[in-house]
C-alpha cells in the first residue's frame, strides 16, 4: 500500500471517493443478512465513511482500520464525539460509543483485535488497491477475521483504461480468483451505479456496474 499517496490525498482534501450518503446497496441488502444486534462489524480502509454510522444505528459495534489520522479525527468530529485515545503496537486507537477505529496499516492488524467480529463490510477497500496488492489483501483479510465471519463486499467494474484508479475496476471473475478457494461467493445484487457516481462520471467513466457479494467461509 502506498501510504504516502493516501496521506497526501487526505491532506490535500482529494477525497472524491468519500460519499456523504449511505450506500444504497448497504441500505437494501444488509438488513436481509439477519445479523444480530450488538455484534461487531469490521470495516477495512474505513476512511470517515458515513456507512459506519448507519451500521451503528442497526445495533452493531463497528471496528474500523484507517491509515489516515485526518480521516479518523474528522469521522469523530463530524459526529460530535470526543473519542478516548490509546495506543497498541503500531496503532493509535480512537473509541467512542459503538465505534473503535484503529489508525494504522491494515496489513499490520492482529487477528485478536477482530476475534468478536461476525461480519466484514468492504465497500471501499478492495477497489482502492491496485491489482498487485489485491491477492495479499484478500489473503490477509481471510487470515485475520474469524472463520465464522461473513464478508459483505461491494465491488465496481468499469471499462478498463477509462480512468486511472483508484477506485479500480474489480470484475466478478477477479472476485472469484481472489476469494473462491476460501469462500463460497454469492452475488446478491448488481446495479447500474453510474447515476450515483458523479465523481467517476466527471472523470470519464461511461459505464459502471456495482455488485454486492456475500462471502461465506468454505467448510
C-alpha positions in Angstrom: 0.0 0.0 0.0 1.4 3.4 -1.0 1.0 5.1 2.4 2.3 8.4 1.2 -0.3 8.5 -1.6 -3.2 8.2 0.8 -1.8 10.5 3.4 -1.4 13.1 0.7 -4.9 12.6 -0.7 -6.4 13.4 2.8 -4.1 16.3 3.4 -5.0 17.9 0.1 -8.7 17.1 0.5 -8.6 15.0 -2.7 -11.3 12.7 -1.3 -13.8 12.4 -4.1 -14.1 8.7 -3.1 -15.8 9.8 0.1 -19.6 9.5 0.0 -21.8 11.8 2.0 -24.8 9.5 1.7 -25.2 5.9 2.9 -24.5 3.4 0.2 -27.8 2.3 -1.4 -26.8 -1.4 -1.6 -25.9 -1.3 2.1 -29.4 0.1 2.9 -31.2 -2.5 0.7 -29.2 -5.7 1.3 -27.6 -5.5 4.8 -30.9 -5.9 6.7 -31.6 -9.1 4.8 -28.5 -10.7 6.2 -30.2 -11.1 9.6 -27.2 -10.3 11.8 -27.9 -10.0 15.5 -27.7 -6.6 17.1 -24.8 -5.8 19.4 -22.4 -7.8 17.2 -19.2 -6.4 15.8 -18.7 -5.5 12.2 -15.2 -4.8 10.7 -14.7 -2.1 8.2 -11.3 -2.2 6.5 -9.8 1.0 5.0 -12.7 2.8 6.6 -11.9 6.5 5.8 -14.6 8.5 7.5 -17.4 6.6 5.9 -21.0 7.5 6.9 -21.8 3.9 6.3 -20.2 3.2 9.7 -22.8 5.5 11.4 -25.6 3.6 9.7 -24.2 0.2 10.8 -24.2 1.6 14.4 -27.8 2.6 14.1 -28.6 -1.1 13.2 -27.2 -2.0 16.6 -23.7 -3.1 15.6 -20.4 -2.3 17.2 -18.1 -1.0 14.5 -14.3 -1.7 14.3 -12.5 0.1 11.6 -9.0 0.4 10.4 -7.8 3.5 8.6 -4.4 4.7 7.6 -5.1 8.5 7.8 -5.3 10.2 11.2 -7.1 13.0 9.4 -9.9 10.7 8.4 -10.2 9.3 11.9 -10.3 12.7 13.5 -12.9 14.0 11.0 -15.1 11.0 11.5 -15.5 11.6 15.2 -15.5 15.4 14.8 -18.3 15.3 12.3 -20.3 13.0 14.6 -19.8 15.4 17.5 -17.8 12.8 19.5 -14.6 13.2 21.5 -13.0 9.8 21.4 -10.8 8.2 24.1 -7.4 7.6 22.6 -4.9 4.8 23.4 -2.1 3.0 21.7 -1.4 -0.6 20.9 1.6 -1.6 18.9 1.7 0.3 15.6 -1.8 1.6 16.1 -3.5 4.6 17.7 -7.0 3.6 18.8 -9.9 6.1 19.0 -13.0 4.9 20.7 -16.4 6.5 21.3 -19.8 4.9 21.7 -20.1 1.9 19.3 -17.0 2.9 17.3 -13.4 1.7 17.7 -11.1 2.9 14.9 -7.5 1.8 14.6 -5.3 4.3 12.9 -2.5 2.5 11.1 -1.7 -0.1 8.4 -4.4 -2.7 7.7 -1.7 -5.3 6.9 -0.3 -5.0 10.4 -3.6 -5.6 12.2 -3.6 -8.6 14.6 -6.4 -11.2 14.4 -7.0 -10.8 18.1 -8.5 -7.4 17.6 -11.2 -8.9 15.4 -12.0 -12.0 17.4 -15.6 -10.9 18.1 -16.3 -9.8 14.5 -19.3 -11.5 12.8 -19.2 -9.6 9.5 -16.9 -7.6 7.3 -18.2 -4.6 5.3 -15.9 -3.9 2.4 -17.2 -1.1 0.2 -14.0 0.8 -0.4 -11.0 -1.4 0.5 -10.6 -3.9 -2.3 -11.4 -1.4 -5.1 -8.9 1.1 -3.6 -6.0 -1.3 -4.1 -4.0 -1.7 -7.3 -4.0 -5.2 -8.9 -0.7 -6.3 -7.5 -1.9 -5.8 -3.9 -5.3 -7.4 -4.0 -4.3 -11.0 -3.5 -2.3 -10.1 -0.5 -5.2 -8.1 0.9 -7.7 -11.0 0.3 -5.3 -13.4 2.0 -4.7 -11.1 4.9 -8.4 -10.5 5.4 -9.2 -14.2 5.4 -6.4 -14.8 7.9 -7.4 -12.1 10.5 -11.2 -12.4 10.6 -12.9 -15.3 12.5 -13.8 -18.4 10.4 -17.5 -17.8 11.1 -17.5 -14.2 9.9 -19.1 -13.3 6.6 -17.9 -10.7 4.2 -20.3 -8.3 2.6 -18.3 -7.0 -0.4 -19.3 -4.2 -2.8 -17.1 -4.0 -6.0 -17.3 -1.9 -9.1 -16.5 -2.6 -12.6 -16.0 -0.2 -15.5 -14.3 -0.3 -18.9 -10.6 -0.8 -18.4 -8.5 2.2 -19.1 -11.2 4.9 -19.0 -9.6 6.4 -15.8 -6.6 5.8 -13.7 -7.7 4.3 -10.4 -8.4 4.4 -7.5 -11.1 3.3 -7.4 -10.1 0.4 -9.6 -12.4 -1.9 -11.5 -12.8 -5.4 -10.0 -14.7 -7.9 -12.1 -16.7 -10.9 -11.0 -14.0 -13.1 -12.4 -11.4 -11.4 -10.2 -13.5 -11.7 -7.1 -13.7 -15.4 -7.8 -10.0 -15.7 -8.3 -9.2 -13.8 -5.1 -11.7 -15.5 -2.8 -13.1 -18.6 -4.5 -10.7 -21.1 -2.9 -11.5 -20.0 0.6 -15.1 -18.7 0.4 -18.4 -19.6 -1.2 -19.4 -16.5 -3.2 -23.0 -15.4 -3.7 -24.0 -12.4 -5.9 -26.7 -10.6 -4.0 -27.3 -7.7 -6.3 -25.9 -6.0 -9.4 -26.9 -2.5 -10.4 -26.0 0.4 -12.7 -24.1 2.7 -10.4 -23.2 5.5 -12.7 -26.2 7.7 -11.8 -25.0 7.8 -8.2 -21.3 8.4 -9.0 -20.9 12.0 -10.1 -17.2 11.9 -9.3 -16.5 9.0 -11.7 -18.7 10.4 -14.4 -16.8 13.7 -14.3 -13.5 11.7 -14.5 -14.7 10.0 -17.7 -16.3 6.7 -16.7 -19.1 5.8 -19.2 -20.4 2.5 -17.6 -20.3 1.4 -14.0 -21.5 -1.9 -12.7 -21.8 -2.2 -9.0 -22.1 -5.7 -7.5 -22.8 -6.8 -3.9 -21.4 -10.1 -2.9 -21.8 -12.3 0.2 -18.8 -14.5 1.1 -19.1 -17.4 3.5 -16.1 -19.5 4.5 -15.9 -22.9 2.9 -16.2 -25.8 5.4 
